Amino acid sequence: MIAEYTIEQFVEDFEDAQTPDAKNEVLLKLLDSDIDVVDNKELLIEYKAQIRDLKEQLDIEEDIKINELIDNGLMELYVCKKAVDKFVEGSSYYVHIDDYKSKLLAIEGVDVPQNIKDYLDGIKPLVWVANDNGIGTLKFRTLISFEFSDYFTK
């Protein structure tokens, strides 16, 4: 026998959820349950506002992190040479390339076995491109899945 989902369980699940997506999943679970949402309208409005505030705070923190990466020289300016996804040809973007393979192979005093080197050969760098939605808006990063050098140049 499956236990009925209760408003108390919903509140506990919502409070335990750490991310906006996890909190939205809990809300969807509530909507799929037999709980009368009309009777709990005020609670749902409050929780929806909490999700919105959490998303806004995460966006602000992401913007701060990107600005720190730029200020510390960890993001370099590249020009989009061919439009792809939301990137506009001729526009400049800050880019952060995480090349874990080179970092792992460059550790001094460590002799990396050949089978590990072979495995590492298949690892591509992670490329993050910073973008925004116009002047005065918060910056966000996008992890790209296309071949970076085909679309961007210094």
C-alpha positions, 0 to 999 in steps of 0.5 A, a space after each residue: 500500500 502506497 502512503 498518501 502524500 500529505 501537505 506536511 510531507 510536501 513542506 518537509 520535501 520543499 524545505 529539504 530541496 536545495 536548488 530551484 529545480 529540486 523545489 520545482 520538482 517538489 511542487 510538481 509532485 504536489 500537483 500530481 497528488 490528491 492534496 487540494 491546492 486551493 486550500 493551500 494557496 497562500 503556502 504555494 504562493 509563498 514557496 513560489 516566491 522563495 523559488 524566484 528569490 533563490 533563482 535570482 540569488 544564484 544568478 547574482 552569485 554567478 554574475 559575481 563569479 564571472 566578474 571575478 574570473 574576468 578580473 583575475 585574468 581567468 577568462 579571455 576575450 574571443 570573437 565569434 567568427 560564425 554564428 552558433 546557438 545564441 552567439 552572434 557573429 562578430 560579437 566578443 565573448 569572455 571564455 574560460 577553458 578548463 583543460 583538465 587533461 593538461 593539468 593532470 599531465 603537468 603534475 610534477 613528480 608524478 609518472 602517469 601510466 600509459 593506460 591513464 595517458 590513453 584515457 586522458 587523450 579522450 578528454 576534451 577541455 570544458 569551454 565556458 562562454 560568458 554571455 548576458 542579455 544586454 547592457 546592465 543585465 547579469 552575466 551567465 556562463 554556457 558550457 558549449 558542446 560544439 567544436 570551439 575553434 570552428 566558431 571562435 577566434 582570439 
